[in-house]
Structures are given as structure tokens and as C-alpha cells.
Amino acid sequence: MTTSVDQDLRDRAARLTVAFDGEAWILGRPDLGIFVAVPEPGAVFVTTLQENGSAADAARRAGEVAGEEVDGADFIEGLTGAGLLDPPGADTPGGVRWIEGVSQKAAARLFGRAAWSAYAAAALFAVAVLLLRPDLRPSWQDAWFLPSPALSAFTYLVVVILCSALHEAWHWLAGRALGIPATFRVSYRALNVVFETDLSQIVTVPRGRRYGAYLAGMAVDGVVLAVALGLRLLVPPGLLDDFLGAVVLYLVIGIVWQWAAVPLRSDGYAILANALRCHNLYRTTWLTAKRRLFRLTPAEETELAEAGARDRAVARWFAVPYVAGLLVMAGLFAAVALPLLVALARWGVERLGSGGIGAAGFWEAVAVGVYLVVQVGLPPLLALRERRLRRAGRLL
């Protein structure tokens, strides 16, 4: 009977990954997307289970490292409660697992020293052009670059989709270069539909090697921005120049957004959390701020108490960049999104009121109305869908 129990424990523990990130050990189930930070005795307990499946031996060796007795049954119960000993999982619902057709060696060439030098040069060129050529700085009018607002809106949407897909593809390639798989899905950020690449398995990689994956999206954004600005310096005013202006608008907003959207766990948040050596800074900051302003539920109090000491210490002041990010995002909305939406809505109302139902302008106004409804209404629907999946335990 004991042999059977030990074998079952060994089989279940074999699914776990164990990695050291510089301050804590990370126990992970890559197939389920579950990762938990534990002290060294916890890692020793798991590696012992993987060796012989004996809870008694695991508790003894973990106790030697901890300097005190370890309750093996209690630790196994904790692993089970966290889902780390669950059966193998299927592909994540709501996402599309990319086919790993690019070899790790090929992907690594895009993130070597020469590649990062090129990314840095592109970023410096783009900044220099924006500083020295005020006429090339983007404004919300650049999104309305065609005589037809409907055609402008839908063409701009294509620009957004293509640039977003490229951004996430570079994250995926950076993960591939590190040898970790990634999951791609459609999600939302505030009032924007976005693509996402889940790099949660990057916690198994040393912290110093993670920055490339976090910066990859902005790196390729910088290259496309530099190309668009360079072409604007060369081409005469006209349709192509106006189209490039729309591309520049989206990319500048996107790069600023990544650094400002700390409250929405953007790429900038990932970089900061990694540099600050935190594991779940977003959640800990939220709970810390909520406790100061309102009241935590007993479950939230327990969750905050169980957060890492480093996370709790940083969360005390991390609300400052959190609030600053909210202000910048509000500024972007007021300076770009709001005037554009108002202008489109005003134009649509005028067309609907002046044209008959058979007029081309009438149906163009209807198309713009549908675009606005989808732009504003789809993200909340995605939010409800993801909330439902999380409650069902089918999405992180």
C-alpha cells in the first residue's frame, strides 16, 4: 500500500518544475499555468518527492534545510490546494497555442547583441525625429487620414490589428528564444481589444534573462515607428504620408501606453515587477491600497498576509507609479480617443439627419456607428467572458 502511495506521489510530483529566481524557489505546472513561490525547504520537499515519492523522506530532508520539523502532510495538502498536483491539463480555453515552427536557435538571432543594438538605434532615431520635427508628431487627427471617416476608421483598425499582432509575435519569438512556450489569445485592456501572449512560464527563467522577452514587443514597435518616420521624411505630402501618420499615431500611443498601463499589468509593469524582484506585485498593491481606503474581507486579509515580504514592502509605495499610470492613460484618452470618438459621432449624427435611407452617406454613418459600438462594447463583453472562465477555473 505504501509503495502504491509513494508511486502516486512521485508521478504527480514529476509534473512540477522547480526553478530558482534569485530570492525564492518557483514550483510550477506549465501545463496548467500555475506557478507558486516557496522557500528552499519547499523546493527540497518537491525534488525529494520526484526522486522517490516518499513523503516521510521529503519532510525529513526539508526539515534539515529549514532547521526545524516540517509537516509533510500539511505541505502536500498545500500543493494540492494550489492545484500543483492536479492531473495533466488540456490547452487553455480562450487561447490559441501557437505552433512552434520556429527553432529556438533561429528565434535567438532576433534577440542577440546585434539585434538589440539595432532596436536601440531605431528607438533613438524615432525619438530624435519626434523632437526635431514637430510637424511629424502625432495627433488624433492623424487617425482620420482619408476623406471618408468610415474608411479611415476601418483602415486604422487594420493598422491596429497588424501592429498588435507583430508586437505579440515578437513576445512569442522572445519566449521561443528562451526555450519557453507561449499562448496567444484575444483579450482587452480598458476600452481596447488587444492580442496577448501569455509568458507566465518565464518565471522558470532567471530574472536577468527575462527582460528581453518583456521588452520584445516595444522593441519591434520602435523599429516600425522608425521606419514609418523615416519614410515620412522622404515621401511628399499626400495619401501615403497621411497613412504613415496614422501608423505613427498608433505606435507612439502604444509605446506610451505600455509604460503607463502599470495598473493593467502591461509590459512596463512586467519590467518593473521583475526589476523589483516581486512575484505578485499587482495583486499585493491592490490589496494594500484597498486596506488603506476601505476594508478587506477575511479572505483578502489572509491573502495579503501570505504575500511575500518583498511584495508587501514594495506595495507600500508602488501605488505612486500606479496612480501616475492612471493619470497618463486618462490624458491619452482625453487627448486622442475622446476627440476622435466625438468627431466621428458628430459626423455620423449629421449624416444620419441629412441623408435619406438610400443615400451612401447614410449607410456610411451607420457603419461608423457600428464601429463605435463595437469599439466601446466588445471589451466589456470580453471582460465578462474571461471572468466567467476564471470562475470556472479554465483561465488564469
Protein Blocks (a to p, Z undefined) as FASTA:
>chain_A
ZZmmmmmmmmmmmmpccddehjaccdddfknopacdddfklmmmmmmmmmnopaklmmmm
mmmmnopacdfklmmmmmmmnopmgccddddehiacdddfbcfklmmmmmcfklmmmmmm
mmmmmmmmmmmmmmlpccfklmmmcfblklmmmmmmmmmmmmmmmmmmmmmmmmmmnopa
cddddddehjaccddddfklmmmpcfklmmmmmmmmmmmmmmmmmmmmmmmmmpccdjkl
mmmmmmmmmmmmmmmmmmmmmmnopaklmmmmmmnopablmlmmmmmmmmmmmccdfklm
mmmmmpcfklmmmmmmmmmmmmmmmmmmmmmmmmmmmmmmmmmmmmmmmmmmmpcfkbmk
lmmmmmmmmmmmmmmmmmmmmmmmmmmmmmnopaZZ
